[in-house]
Amino acid sequence: MDDLKAFRQVDSLTPGHPEYHHTDGIEVTTGPLGQGFANAVGLAIAQAHMAAVYNKPDFPIIDNYIYMFTGDGCLMEGVASEAASLAGHLQLGNLICVYDDNHISIDGDTAVAFTENVEQRFLAYGWQVLHVDDGDTNLEAISNAIEEAKKEKNKPTIIRLRTIIGYGSKQQGTHGVHGSPLKADDIEQVKAKFGFDPKKKYFVPEEVYATYAKAAEWGAKMEAAWEEGLVEYGKKYPNEHAELCRRIKGELPEGWEQKLPVYKPTDSAVASRKLSETVLTALTPSLPELMGGSADLTGSNLTKVPKSVDFQPESTGLGTYKGIYIRYGVREHGMGAIMNGLAAYGGIIPFGGTFLNFVSYGAGAVRLSALSGHQVIWVATHDSIGLGEDGPTHQPIETAAHFRAVPNLHFWRPADGNETSAAYLVALKARTTPSIISLSRQNLPQLENSTIEHAVKGGYVVHEVEGEALTIVSTGSEVSIAVEAAGILAEGGIKTRVVSLPCWRVFDSQSEEYKLSILRSGAPILSVEAYATYGWERYSHEQFGLGGWGASGPYQKVYEKFGLTGSNIATVGKKVVDFYKKKGGEIVSPLIKAL
């Protein structure tokens, strides 16, 4: 009762929007409208997949339904439409949606903006549509509709539940009852109308406690029966049982890290999107929990492991529910929110591919991944002006700054093969942190001092010298440019170190001693990246990047246009060195600050 009294108060268990990991019993955080709808589709995909993999004819060990409550606002959001369309295609008969059709949103009656025929829309998606015309009092009709929904095995079901918002209050049927407390006299008349003592506050009748206690007792018996069934399942199917339990616990199998590809400096230059494919191909046989997909860019993202089967209903002839690859279609936002549902279900580590620029389409879902602690991996290819001819509409300039600012989100931008392996190593161990792995279209050389052990720290020295006059810090495809620039500067007598900083947040988590050994005092530090420079002042004294949009053309020419070449960075580096020599005084690492 104290929790209810603390509703929407700081540090209470009853915040304004229920939050995953904050209050027991909350499956997903769904504050922004439409997200919960797509999460439910992810939960339904996860259930269908896990059931197909682990159920046996005599042991339907995974047989739950996914119930989702939605409203007019959710159904206006595009992310819900994306998810609903995919759910219909995938024939998710385990998904039951109760649509609270009260014709009210915050602006008032939905007649002002939302007059489509929702039922016809969902029929077109391939859903079963059921109706309850009196959702305020006809509890039997609601129960019957749910039972009817369970009978449909090849379609998700939406139950249109016609209700009156604020039923019983003086403001019923108006937007005034949404999100605002009722006035004292209205509260009293509502209580009286439904048989409560209007003067009693925070009072729950014993019969309510008793009813909930019976429900809890029933639930405990069902859970105990399931646990007993799981034990018997383990006796008959020990291998499947062991793997299922491991996946439910979120544990990774022993020795999986040994499968990560390792590279030498003499190995050929390879695009990091291709290096990502190599990692996924190496790891998937050892990690059945990896469930991937792409938003209609499979051939570009390289996210489909050879010989992997698509997650599709068997009736389509395109795959099975045992399949581990999801064809999301052109639905980036839906993909992100569905992946949150996959992660929340348990036993699955989802990854999804698109161009880095289009992860911005799914930013709402990314934010909730980070807030909720869902282990979701975005395979974000074509990550810079290096994608070339597609031009500014596809070239992410500001995207990295946005995602680097999101709390509890690892934004990786690997510079070569070992850094790519390191990004996946950390991402797969980060059980409560989502990751975006930003990958190049163009080939990248293997670096001299690059190792997985170095890169997992988020930052390390690629090229070391003593008594340096300059340090260049960079990420991704620009690290090799920085190394080239350091060579040119050395020929001119300017000793230059080069640091690769593939993941800021992981680097930030290292010890102060380690960080200051990488970005040390004594010489100016210049950052170089083919993005907007926002944020780099934390790690460098001077910043070189893009001050505006990119350009269309062969990527080498685009890099030249913006001065991202070894020769120009050497020129910029010399200017920095000359400036700080003239300025004089001690040069202190930008990491050393009061706060």
C-alpha positions as CSV (number, residue, x, y, z in Angstrom):
1,M,0.0,0.0,0.0
2,D,2.9,2.3,0.7
3,D,4.0,1.8,-2.9
4,L,0.7,3.0,-4.1
5,K,0.9,6.0,-1.9
6,A,4.3,6.8,-3.4
7,F,2.9,6.8,-7.0
8,R,5.1,8.9,-9.3
9,Q,7.4,9.9,-6.4
10,V,11.2,9.8,-6.6
11,D,12.7,6.3,-6.1
12,S,9.3,4.6,-5.6
13,L,8.4,1.3,-7.1
14,T,5.4,2.9,-8.8
15,P,6.9,5.4,-11.3
16,G,4.9,7.2,-13.9
17,H,5.6,4.5,-16.5
18,P,6.4,1.0,-15.3
19,E,10.0,0.1,-15.9
20,Y,11.7,-3.2,-16.6
21,H,14.2,-4.2,-13.8
22,H,12.8,-1.5,-11.6
23,T,9.5,-3.1,-10.4
24,D,8.9,-6.9,-10.2
25,G,6.6,-8.2,-12.8
26,I,7.3,-5.7,-15.5
27,E,8.2,-7.5,-18.7
28,V,9.3,-4.5,-20.8
29,T,9.5,-0.7,-20.4
30,T,6.9,0.7,-22.9
31,G,6.4,4.4,-22.1
32,P,6.6,5.8,-25.6
33,L,3.5,4.7,-27.5
34,G,3.8,1.8,-29.9
35,Q,6.9,0.3,-28.4
36,G,5.1,-2.2,-26.3
37,F,3.1,-3.4,-29.3
38,A,6.3,-4.2,-31.1
39,N,7.9,-5.7,-28.0
40,A,5.0,-8.1,-27.8
41,V,5.7,-9.2,-31.4
42,G,9.3,-9.8,-30.4
43,L,8.1,-11.8,-27.3
44,A,5.8,-13.9,-29.6
45,I,8.6,-14.6,-32.1
46,A,10.9,-15.7,-29.2
47,Q,8.2,-18.0,-27.8
48,A,7.5,-19.5,-31.2
49,H,11.2,-20.0,-31.9
50,M,12.1,-21.5,-28.5
51,A,9.1,-23.8,-28.6
52,A,10.1,-25.0,-32.1
53,V,13.6,-25.7,-30.9
54,Y,13.0,-27.3,-27.5
55,N,9.5,-28.7,-27.4
56,K,9.0,-32.4,-27.8
57,P,5.7,-34.2,-28.6
58,D,5.5,-35.5,-25.0
59,F,6.9,-32.3,-23.5
60,P,5.4,-29.0,-24.6
61,I,7.7,-27.2,-22.2
62,I,7.4,-23.8,-23.8
63,D,3.7,-23.2,-24.5
64,N,2.8,-19.7,-23.3
65,Y,0.7,-17.1,-25.1
66,I,1.8,-13.5,-25.3
67,Y,-0.9,-11.0,-24.2
68,M,-0.6,-7.4,-25.1
69,F,-2.8,-4.4,-24.3
70,T,-2.9,-1.5,-26.7
71,G,-4.8,1.7,-27.3
72,D,-5.6,4.2,-29.9
73,G,-2.3,6.1,-29.3
74,C,-0.2,3.0,-29.8
75,L,-2.0,2.1,-33.0
76,M,-1.3,5.6,-34.4
77,E,2.4,5.1,-34.0
78,G,4.3,3.9,-37.1
79,V,6.3,1.4,-35.1
80,A,3.1,-0.5,-34.2
81,S,2.1,-0.7,-37.8
82,E,5.5,-2.1,-38.8
83,A,5.4,-4.7,-36.1
84,A,1.7,-5.6,-36.8
85,S,2.4,-6.1,-40.5
86,L,5.3,-8.5,-39.7
87,A,3.4,-10.4,-37.1
88,G,0.6,-11.1,-39.6
89,H,3.1,-12.3,-42.2
90,L,4.8,-14.6,-39.6
91,Q,1.4,-16.0,-38.6
92,L,2.0,-15.6,-34.9
93,G,-1.0,-17.5,-33.5
94,N,0.5,-17.2,-30.0
95,L,0.0,-13.4,-29.9
96,I,-3.3,-12.0,-28.5
97,C,-3.8,-8.2,-28.4
98,V,-6.6,-6.5,-26.5
99,Y,-7.3,-3.2,-28.1
100,D,-8.8,-0.7,-25.6
101,D,-11.0,1.2,-28.1
102,N,-12.1,4.2,-26.1
103,H,-11.8,6.8,-28.8
104,I,-9.7,9.1,-26.6
105,S,-6.2,10.4,-26.9
106,I,-4.6,13.3,-25.1
107,D,-5.9,15.9,-27.6
108,G,-9.4,14.6,-27.1
109,D,-11.7,12.5,-29.2
110,T,-9.9,10.4,-31.8
111,A,-12.3,11.9,-34.3
112,V,-9.9,14.8,-34.7
113,A,-7.1,12.6,-36.1
114,F,-7.7,8.9,-36.1
115,T,-10.8,7.8,-38.1
116,E,-9.4,4.8,-40.0
117,N,-11.1,1.4,-39.8
118,V,-8.7,-0.4,-37.4
119,E,-10.5,-3.7,-37.8
120,Q,-10.1,-3.6,-41.6
121,R,-6.5,-2.6,-41.3
122,F,-5.7,-5.6,-39.1
123,L,-7.6,-8.0,-41.4
124,A,-5.4,-6.7,-44.2
125,Y,-2.3,-7.5,-42.0
126,G,-3.5,-11.1,-41.8
127,W,-4.8,-10.9,-38.2
128,Q,-7.9,-12.4,-36.7
129,V,-10.3,-9.7,-35.4
130,L,-12.7,-10.2,-32.6
131,H,-15.1,-7.8,-30.9
132,V,-16.4,-7.1,-27.4
133,D,-18.8,-4.2,-27.5
134,D,-19.1,-3.7,-23.8
135,G,-15.7,-3.8,-22.3
136,D,-16.8,-1.9,-19.1
137,T,-19.1,-4.5,-17.6
138,N,-19.3,-7.7,-19.7
139,L,-16.4,-9.7,-18.2
140,E,-17.8,-12.9,-19.6
141,A,-17.6,-11.6,-23.2
142,I,-14.0,-10.6,-22.6
143,S,-13.1,-14.1,-21.2
144,N,-14.9,-15.7,-24.2
145,A,-13.0,-13.6,-26.7
146,I,-9.7,-14.6,-25.2
147,E,-10.6,-18.3,-25.3
148,E,-11.7,-17.8,-28.9
149,A,-8.4,-16.1,-29.7
150,K,-6.5,-19.1,-28.4
151,K,-8.2,-21.4,-30.9
152,E,-6.6,-19.6,-33.8
153,K,-3.2,-21.1,-34.3
154,N,-2.1,-19.4,-37.6
155,K,-2.9,-15.8,-37.0
156,P,-2.3,-13.2,-34.3
157,T,-5.6,-11.9,-32.8
158,I,-6.7,-8.4,-31.9
159,I,-9.8,-8.1,-29.7
160,R,-11.5,-4.7,-30.2
161,L,-12.7,-4.0,-26.7
162,R,-15.0,-1.0,-26.7
163,T,-14.7,0.9,-23.4
164,I,-15.4,4.3,-21.9
165,I,-12.4,5.9,-20.4
166,G,-12.8,6.9,-16.7
167,Y,-15.9,4.7,-16.6
168,G,-18.1,5.8,-13.6
169,S,-16.5,9.2,-13.0
170,K,-18.0,12.6,-13.8
171,Q,-15.4,13.0,-16.6
172,Q,-16.0,9.6,-18.2
173,G,-15.5,9.5,-21.9
174,T,-13.3,12.6,-22.0
175,H,-9.5,13.2,-22.3
176,G,-9.7,15.0,-18.9
177,V,-9.5,11.7,-17.1
178,H,-6.3,10.7,-18.8
179,G,-3.3,11.2,-16.6
180,S,-4.9,13.5,-14.1
181,P,-6.3,12.6,-10.7
182,L,-10.0,12.9,-10.1
183,K,-11.3,15.6,-7.9
184,A,-12.2,14.6,-4.3
185,D,-16.0,14.7,-4.8
186,D,-15.7,12.7,-8.0
187,I,-13.6,10.1,-6.2
188,E,-16.2,9.7,-3.5
189,Q,-19.1,9.3,-6.0
190,V,-17.1,6.7,-8.0
191,K,-16.5,4.7,-4.8
192,A,-20.1,4.9,-3.8
193,K,-21.2,3.9,-7.3
194,F,-19.2,0.7,-7.1
195,G,-20.1,-0.2,-3.5
196,F,-17.1,1.1,-1.6
197,D,-17.1,3.3,1.4
198,P,-16.5,6.8,-0.1
199,K,-14.7,8.0,3.0
200,K,-12.1,5.3,3.2
201,K,-8.8,5.9,1.5
202,Y,-6.3,3.3,0.4
203,F,-8.7,0.6,1.5
204,V,-8.7,-2.9,-0.1
205,P,-11.6,-5.2,0.9
206,E,-10.6,-8.6,2.3
207,E,-12.4,-10.4,-0.6
208,V,-10.0,-8.7,-3.0
209,Y,-7.0,-9.9,-1.0
210,A,-8.6,-13.4,-1.0
211,T,-9.2,-13.3,-4.7
212,Y,-5.6,-12.3,-5.4
213,A,-4.3,-14.9,-3.0
214,K,-6.2,-17.6,-4.9
215,A,-4.7,-16.4,-8.1
216,A,-1.3,-16.5,-6.6
217,E,-1.9,-20.0,-5.2
218,W,-3.0,-21.2,-8.6
219,G,0.0,-19.6,-10.2
220,A,2.4,-21.3,-7.7
221,K,0.8,-24.7,-8.5
222,M,1.2,-24.1,-12.2
223,E,4.8,-23.0,-11.8
224,A,5.6,-26.1,-9.6
225,A,4.0,-28.4,-12.2
226,W,6.1,-26.7,-14.9
227,E,9.3,-27.1,-12.9
228,E,8.5,-30.8,-12.4
229,G,7.9,-31.2,-16.1
230,L,11.3,-29.5,-16.8
231,V,13.0,-32.1,-14.5
232,E,11.3,-35.0,-16.4
233,Y,12.2,-33.3,-19.7
234,G,15.9,-33.2,-18.5
235,K,15.8,-36.9,-17.8
236,K,14.7,-37.8,-21.3
237,Y,16.4,-35.0,-23.2
238,P,19.5,-34.1,-21.2
239,N,21.3,-32.2,-24.0
240,E,18.4,-30.0,-24.9
241,H,17.6,-29.5,-21.2
242,A,21.2,-28.4,-20.4
243,E,21.2,-26.0,-23.3
244,L,17.8,-24.6,-22.6
245,C,18.7,-24.0,-18.9
246,R,21.9,-22.4,-19.9
247,R,20.2,-20.0,-22.2
248,I,17.4,-19.1,-19.7
249,K,20.2,-18.2,-17.2
250,G,21.8,-16.0,-19.8
251,E,25.1,-17.9,-19.6
252,L,27.4,-18.4,-22.6
253,P,28.9,-21.8,-23.3
254,E,32.5,-22.5,-22.2
255,G,35.2,-21.6,-24.7
256,W,33.1,-19.7,-27.2
257,E,35.6,-16.9,-27.2
258,Q,38.1,-19.2,-28.8
259,K,36.1,-19.1,-32.0
260,L,36.6,-15.4,-32.5
261,P,38.7,-14.6,-35.6
262,V,42.2,-13.3,-35.0
263,Y,44.2,-11.3,-37.6
264,K,47.9,-10.4,-38.3
265,P,49.1,-7.1,-39.8
266,T,50.1,-9.0,-42.9
267,D,46.5,-10.2,-43.5
268,S,44.7,-8.5,-46.4
269,A,42.5,-5.4,-46.0
270,V,38.8,-6.2,-45.5
271,A,35.7,-4.1,-45.0
272,S,34.6,-4.3,-41.4
273,R,31.1,-5.3,-42.5
274,K,32.8,-8.4,-44.0
275,L,34.8,-8.9,-40.8
276,S,31.5,-8.8,-38.9
277,E,30.1,-11.5,-41.1
278,T,33.2,-13.6,-40.5
279,V,32.7,-13.2,-36.7
280,L,29.0,-14.2,-36.9
281,T,29.8,-17.2,-39.1
282,A,32.4,-18.4,-36.7
283,L,30.3,-17.9,-33.5
284,T,26.8,-19.0,-34.6
285,P,27.5,-22.8,-34.4
286,S,28.6,-22.4,-30.8
287,L,25.9,-19.8,-29.8
288,P,22.4,-21.0,-30.7
289,E,21.0,-18.0,-28.8
290,L,22.2,-15.7,-31.6
291,M,19.1,-14.7,-33.6
292,G,19.8,-12.3,-36.4
293,G,18.1,-10.4,-39.1
294,S,18.2,-7.3,-41.3
295,A,15.8,-4.6,-42.4
296,D,15.9,-5.6,-46.1
297,L,19.6,-5.1,-46.4
298,T,20.9,-8.6,-45.9
299,G,23.3,-8.5,-48.9
300,S,24.7,-5.2,-47.7
301,N,24.8,-5.8,-44.0
302,L,26.2,-9.4,-44.4
303,T,24.2,-10.5,-41.4
304,K,23.0,-13.9,-42.7
305,V,25.3,-16.8,-41.7
306,P,25.7,-19.3,-44.6
307,K,23.3,-22.2,-44.5
308,S,21.2,-20.6,-41.7
309,V,17.5,-21.1,-42.0
310,D,15.0,-18.2,-42.0
311,F,12.4,-17.8,-39.2
312,Q,9.2,-18.2,-41.2
313,P,6.0,-20.2,-40.9
314,E,6.4,-23.5,-42.6
315,S,3.4,-22.9,-44.8
316,T,5.3,-20.2,-46.7
317,G,8.0,-22.7,-47.8
318,L,10.5,-20.0,-46.8
319,G,11.8,-21.5,-43.5
320,T,10.6,-22.7,-40.1
321,Y,10.1,-21.4,-36.6
322,K,13.4,-23.1,-35.8
323,G,15.1,-20.7,-38.1
324,I,17.5,-18.1,-36.6
325,Y,17.3,-15.4,-39.3
326,I,14.4,-12.8,-39.4
327,R,13.5,-10.9,-42.5
328,Y,12.3,-7.7,-41.0
329,G,11.6,-6.0,-44.3
330,V,12.0,-2.2,-44.5
331,R,11.1,-1.7,-40.9
332,E,14.1,-0.4,-38.9
333,H,12.0,1.0,-36.0
334,G,9.9,-2.1,-35.8
335,M,13.1,-4.3,-35.9
336,G,14.6,-2.4,-33.0
337,A,11.5,-2.7,-30.8
338,I,11.0,-6.3,-31.8
339,M,14.6,-7.1,-30.8
340,N,13.9,-5.6,-27.4
341,G,11.0,-8.1,-27.0
342,L,13.3,-11.0,-28.2
343,A,15.9,-10.0,-25.5
344,A,13.3,-9.6,-22.8
345,Y,11.9,-13.1,-23.4
346,G,15.2,-14.6,-22.5
347,G,17.4,-17.3,-24.1
348,I,18.0,-15.1,-27.2
349,I,20.6,-12.5,-28.1
350,P,19.2,-10.6,-31.0
351,F,21.1,-8.7,-33.7
352,G,19.8,-6.7,-36.6
353,G,21.3,-5.1,-39.5
354,T,20.8,-1.8,-41.4
355,F,22.9,1.1,-42.5
356,L,24.2,3.2,-39.6
357,N,22.2,6.2,-40.8
358,F,19.0,4.2,-40.6
359,V,19.6,3.2,-37.0
360,S,18.3,6.7,-36.4
361,Y,14.9,5.4,-37.7
362,G,14.9,3.1,-34.7
363,A,16.3,5.5,-32.2
364,G,13.2,5.3,-29.9
365,A,13.8,1.5,-29.6
366,V,17.5,1.9,-29.1
367,R,16.9,4.3,-26.2
368,L,14.6,1.8,-24.5
369,S,17.1,-0.9,-25.0
370,A,19.6,1.1,-23.1
371,L,17.1,2.2,-20.4
372,S,15.9,-1.3,-19.9
373,G,19.2,-3.1,-20.2
374,H,18.3,-5.3,-23.1
375,Q,21.2,-7.1,-24.8
376,V,20.5,-6.0,-28.4
377,I,23.2,-5.7,-31.0
378,W,22.8,-3.5,-34.1
379,V,25.0,-4.4,-37.0
380,A,25.3,-0.9,-38.5
381,T,27.1,-1.0,-41.9
382,H,27.9,1.7,-44.4
383,D,29.0,3.8,-41.5
384,S,30.4,7.0,-43.0
385,I,31.1,9.1,-46.1
386,G,33.0,6.0,-47.0
387,L,29.8,4.5,-48.4
388,G,30.4,6.9,-51.3
389,E,28.0,7.3,-54.1
390,D,24.7,7.1,-52.2
391,G,25.6,10.6,-50.9
392,P,24.5,12.8,-48.0
393,T,21.1,11.2,-47.5
394,H,22.8,7.9,-46.5
395,Q,26.0,9.2,-45.0
396,P,25.8,9.4,-41.1
397,I,27.5,12.6,-39.9
398,E,25.7,13.3,-36.6
399,T,24.6,9.8,-35.8
400,A,27.6,8.7,-33.7
401,A,27.4,11.8,-31.5
402,H,23.8,11.0,-30.7
403,F,24.3,7.3,-29.8
404,R,27.5,8.0,-27.9
405,A,25.5,10.3,-25.7
406,V,23.0,7.6,-24.8
407,P,23.6,6.2,-21.3
408,N,24.3,2.4,-21.1
409,L,24.9,2.0,-24.8
410,H,28.1,0.8,-26.4
411,F,28.8,2.5,-29.7
412,W,31.6,0.6,-31.4
413,R,33.5,1.7,-34.4
414,P,36.2,-0.9,-35.1
415,A,39.2,-0.1,-37.3
416,D,40.2,-3.7,-38.3
417,G,39.6,-7.4,-37.8
418,N,40.8,-7.7,-34.2
419,E,38.8,-4.7,-33.2
420,T,35.7,-6.1,-34.8
421,S,36.2,-9.4,-32.9
422,A,36.7,-7.4,-29.7
423,A,33.5,-5.4,-30.3
424,Y,31.5,-8.7,-30.5
425,L,33.3,-10.2,-27.6
426,V,32.3,-7.3,-25.3
427,A,28.8,-7.0,-26.8
428,L,28.1,-10.7,-26.2
429,K,29.3,-10.5,-22.6
430,A,27.4,-7.3,-21.8
431,R,24.2,-8.9,-20.6
432,T,22.5,-5.6,-19.6
433,T,23.9,-3.2,-22.3
434,P,22.9,-2.9,-25.9
435,S,25.6,-2.3,-28.6
436,I,25.8,-0.6,-32.0
437,I,28.7,-1.9,-34.1
438,S,29.4,0.7,-36.7
439,L,31.0,-1.0,-39.8
440,S,32.6,0.2,-43.0
441,R,31.7,-0.5,-46.6
442,Q,35.3,0.1,-47.8
443,N,38.3,-2.2,-47.0
444,L,40.4,-1.5,-43.9
445,P,44.0,-2.7,-43.4
446,Q,44.9,-4.8,-40.4
447,L,46.8,-2.6,-37.9
448,E,50.2,-3.2,-36.4
449,N,49.5,-3.2,-32.7
450,S,45.9,-4.3,-32.9
451,T,44.9,-7.3,-30.7
452,I,41.6,-8.4,-29.3
453,E,43.1,-8.0,-25.8
454,H,43.9,-4.3,-26.5
455,A,40.7,-3.4,-28.2
456,V,38.4,-4.8,-25.5
457,K,39.5,-1.9,-23.3
458,G,37.8,0.5,-25.7
459,G,41.0,2.4,-26.5
460,Y,44.7,1.6,-27.0
461,V,47.9,2.8,-28.7
462,V,48.2,1.6,-32.3
463,H,51.5,3.3,-32.9
464,E,53.8,4.2,-30.0
465,V,56.8,6.6,-29.8
466,E,58.5,8.2,-26.9
467,G,58.9,11.9,-26.6
468,E,56.1,12.6,-29.0
469,A,55.2,16.0,-30.3
470,L,51.6,14.9,-31.2
471,T,49.1,12.2,-30.5
472,I,46.4,11.5,-33.1
473,V,43.3,9.7,-31.8
474,S,40.7,8.2,-34.2
475,T,38.2,5.4,-34.8
476,G,37.2,3.1,-37.6
477,S,38.3,3.8,-41.1
478,E,40.2,6.9,-40.1
479,V,42.7,5.1,-37.9
480,S,44.7,3.8,-40.8
481,I,44.7,7.4,-42.2
482,A,46.1,8.6,-38.9
483,V,48.8,6.0,-39.1
484,E,49.7,7.2,-42.6
485,A,49.8,10.8,-41.3
486,A,52.0,9.8,-38.4
487,G,54.5,8.3,-40.9
488,I,54.6,11.5,-43.0
489,L,55.0,13.6,-39.8
490,A,57.9,11.4,-38.7
491,E,59.7,12.0,-41.9
492,G,59.5,15.7,-41.1
493,G,60.9,15.1,-37.6
494,I,57.6,15.3,-35.8
495,K,57.2,12.2,-33.5
496,T,53.5,11.2,-33.5
497,R,51.6,8.6,-31.5
498,V,48.4,7.1,-32.8
499,V,45.5,5.9,-30.6
500,S,42.5,3.9,-31.7
501,L,39.3,4.6,-29.5
502,P,36.7,2.1,-30.9
503,C,34.3,2.5,-28.0
504,W,34.3,5.6,-25.8
505,R,32.0,4.2,-23.1
506,V,34.1,1.0,-22.6
507,F,37.3,3.2,-22.6
508,D,35.7,5.4,-19.9
509,S,35.2,2.4,-17.7
510,Q,38.9,1.6,-17.5
511,S,41.1,2.7,-14.6
512,E,42.3,6.3,-14.5
513,E,45.9,5.1,-14.7
514,Y,45.2,3.2,-17.9
515,K,43.3,6.0,-19.6
516,L,46.0,8.5,-18.8
517,S,48.6,6.2,-20.2
518,I,46.8,6.1,-23.5
519,L,45.8,9.8,-23.7
520,R,48.7,11.2,-21.8
521,S,49.9,14.7,-21.0
522,G,52.9,16.3,-22.6
523,A,51.8,16.8,-26.2
524,P,48.7,18.0,-27.9
525,I,46.1,15.4,-28.9
526,L,44.3,15.7,-32.3
527,S,41.1,13.7,-33.0
528,V,40.3,12.7,-36.5
529,E,37.0,11.2,-37.6
530,A,34.7,11.4,-40.6
531,Y,31.8,12.6,-38.4
532,A,30.7,15.7,-36.7
533,T,33.3,16.5,-34.0
534,Y,30.9,16.8,-31.1
535,G,32.1,15.0,-28.0
536,W,35.7,14.7,-29.1
537,E,36.8,17.6,-26.8
538,R,36.6,15.1,-24.0
539,Y,39.5,13.2,-25.4
540,S,41.5,15.7,-27.5
541,H,42.7,19.3,-27.5
542,E,41.9,19.8,-31.2
543,Q,39.3,18.1,-33.4
544,F,39.2,17.5,-37.2
545,G,36.1,16.1,-38.8
546,L,33.1,17.2,-40.8
547,G,31.4,20.5,-40.3
548,G,28.5,19.7,-42.6
549,W,26.9,17.1,-44.8
550,G,28.9,14.6,-46.9
551,A,28.9,14.3,-50.7
552,S,28.1,11.8,-53.5
553,G,31.0,10.2,-55.4
554,P,33.6,7.4,-55.2
555,Y,34.6,7.2,-51.5
556,Q,38.3,8.0,-52.1
557,K,37.3,11.3,-53.8
558,V,34.8,12.1,-51.0
559,Y,37.6,11.6,-48.4
560,E,39.9,13.9,-50.4
561,K,37.2,16.5,-50.7
562,F,36.9,16.7,-46.9
563,G,40.6,16.5,-46.2
564,L,40.6,13.0,-44.7
565,T,43.8,11.8,-46.3
566,G,47.2,11.0,-44.7
567,S,48.9,14.0,-46.3
568,N,46.3,16.5,-45.2
569,I,46.0,15.1,-41.7
570,A,49.8,15.4,-41.5
571,T,49.5,19.1,-42.5
572,V,46.8,19.6,-39.9
573,G,48.9,17.8,-37.3
574,K,51.9,20.1,-38.0
575,K,49.6,23.2,-37.5
576,V,48.5,21.8,-34.2
577,V,52.1,21.1,-33.1
578,D,53.2,24.6,-34.2
579,F,50.3,26.2,-32.4
580,Y,51.0,24.6,-29.1
581,K,54.7,25.2,-29.3
582,K,54.1,28.9,-29.9
583,K,51.5,29.0,-27.1
584,G,53.9,27.4,-24.7
585,G,53.1,26.1,-21.2
586,E,52.3,22.7,-19.9
587,I,50.1,20.5,-22.0
588,V,47.8,18.5,-19.8
589,S,45.7,15.5,-20.9
590,P,42.1,16.5,-21.6
591,L,41.1,13.7,-19.3
592,I,42.4,15.6,-16.3
593,K,39.5,17.8,-15.1
594,A,37.9,18.9,-11.9
595,L,34.6,17.2,-12.5
